[in-house]
């Protein structure tokens, strides 16, 4: 089973720093990373900067289309007009079918705000206690949704054609 995990940090640089921790965990085989991305929202900015961590992504990485849609739904849709919002709502409905629902999107939207950052990781085979322990020093907040094998396959299928 794959897991989409979101670690929220109380500083704009926290997710970038955590990416190196994640790299170390992967090298110790404490987690298998399929794909990862960061969101950095500096104080005073209207919107966050997003970055796919290609150097952490596995062979079956979801790619920019997945992260672009997910981050668009979380951070940018409220800023768009009603017509675009309706189209995004339809796309969001498709993500619900693969385990990413409105409550997850709302929770991330409400918690990742100016002055914070987040590390998004699609992973499997994590030694959860060791992963939590590795992030304990940076005091992140864990937000996550588990994906079944079928949901993960559906995400890959939906976005494979768009890359």
WOVEN-V240679 format. One record per residue. RES is the residue in three letters. PHI is phi in radians with two decimals (NA if undefined). NEAR is the number of other ideal C-beta (glycine too) atoms within 12 Angstrom. Layout:
# WOVEN-V240679
res=(RES	RES)
phi=(PHI	PHI)
near=(NEAR	NEAR)
This chain:
# WOVEN-V240679
res=(UNK	UNK	UNK	UNK	UNK	UNK	UNK	UNK	UNK	UNK	UNK	UNK	UNK	UNK	UNK	UNK	UNK	UNK	UNK	UNK	UNK	UNK	UNK	UNK	UNK	UNK	UNK	UNK	UNK	UNK	UNK	UNK	UNK	UNK	UNK	UNK	UNK	UNK	UNK	UNK	UNK	UNK	UNK	UNK	UNK	UNK	UNK	UNK	UNK	UNK	UNK	UNK	UNK	UNK	UNK	UNK	UNK	UNK	UNK	UNK	UNK	UNK	UNK	UNK	UNK	UNK	UNK	UNK	UNK	UNK	UNK	UNK	UNK	UNK	UNK	UNK	UNK	UNK	UNK	UNK	UNK	UNK	UNK	UNK	UNK	UNK	UNK	UNK	UNK	UNK	UNK	UNK	UNK	UNK	UNK	UNK	UNK	UNK	UNK	UNK	UNK	UNK	UNK	UNK	UNK	UNK	UNK	UNK	UNK	UNK	UNK	UNK	UNK	UNK	UNK	UNK	UNK	UNK	UNK	UNK	UNK	UNK	UNK	UNK	UNK	UNK	UNK	UNK	UNK	UNK	UNK	UNK	UNK	UNK	UNK	UNK	UNK	UNK	UNK	UNK	UNK	UNK	UNK	UNK	UNK	UNK	UNK	UNK	UNK	UNK	UNK	UNK	UNK	UNK	UNK	UNK	UNK	UNK	UNK	UNK	UNK	UNK	UNK)
phi=(NA	-1.62	-2.29	-1.64	-2.01	-2.15	-1.84	-1.74	-2.05	-1.48	-2.32	-1.18	-1.67	-1.00	-1.16	-1.11	-1.17	-1.20	-1.06	-1.24	-1.11	-1.08	-1.06	-1.12	-1.06	-1.14	-1.18	-1.53	1.04	-1.63	-2.78	-1.87	-1.74	-1.48	-2.87	-2.72	-2.69	-2.09	-2.19	-2.14	-2.11	-1.24	-0.98	1.45	-1.63	-1.35	-2.53	-1.43	-1.73	-2.06	-2.64	-1.40	-1.61	-1.03	-1.27	-1.80	-1.25	-1.44	-1.08	-1.70	-0.95	-1.24	1.65	-1.12	-1.11	-1.09	-1.11	-1.05	-1.18	-1.07	-1.18	-1.07	-1.14	-1.32	-1.86	-1.91	-1.00	-1.07	-1.55	-1.69	-1.24	-1.08	-1.13	-1.18	-1.06	-1.15	-1.11	-1.14	-1.08	-1.14	-1.14	-1.08	-1.07	-1.16	-1.21	-1.02	-1.10	-1.94	1.68	-1.85	-1.82	-1.05	-1.17	-1.11	-1.06	-1.12	-1.08	-1.14	-1.02	-1.25	-1.74	-1.67	-2.25	-0.90	1.61	-2.14	-2.63	-2.58	-1.97	-1.80	-2.35	-1.71	-2.47	-2.64	0.92	-1.49	-1.57	-0.95	-1.05	-1.22	-1.16	-1.03	-1.05	-1.13	-1.58	-1.03	-1.14	-1.68	0.87	-1.37	-1.79	-1.62	-2.15	-2.63	-2.38	-1.45	-2.00	-1.29	-1.00	-1.14	-1.16	-1.11	-1.09	-1.13	-1.10	-1.04	-1.14	-1.12	-1.86	-1.10	-1.29	-1.59	-1.41)
near=(20	34	32	41	37	37	42	37	35	24	23	26	24	31	39	29	26	40	36	23	33	39	23	20	33	31	16	17	15	25	33	28	40	34	40	42	42	38	44	33	34	21	16	9	17	14	23	32	23	30	25	30	32	19	19	31	30	24	12	23	28	42	28	23	23	39	35	23	32	41	34	30	34	38	35	23	28	20	16	17	12	11	11	17	18	14	18	29	21	17	27	27	18	24	32	21	20	33	28	41	22	19	15	28	34	19	21	36	31	17	27	38	24	21	20	34	39	46	48	47	45	44	38	27	19	32	18	20	13	20	32	23	16	28	33	15	13	27	17	33	26	28	30	29	31	22	30	18	16	15	26	29	21	23	36	28	19	24	28	17	10	17	18)
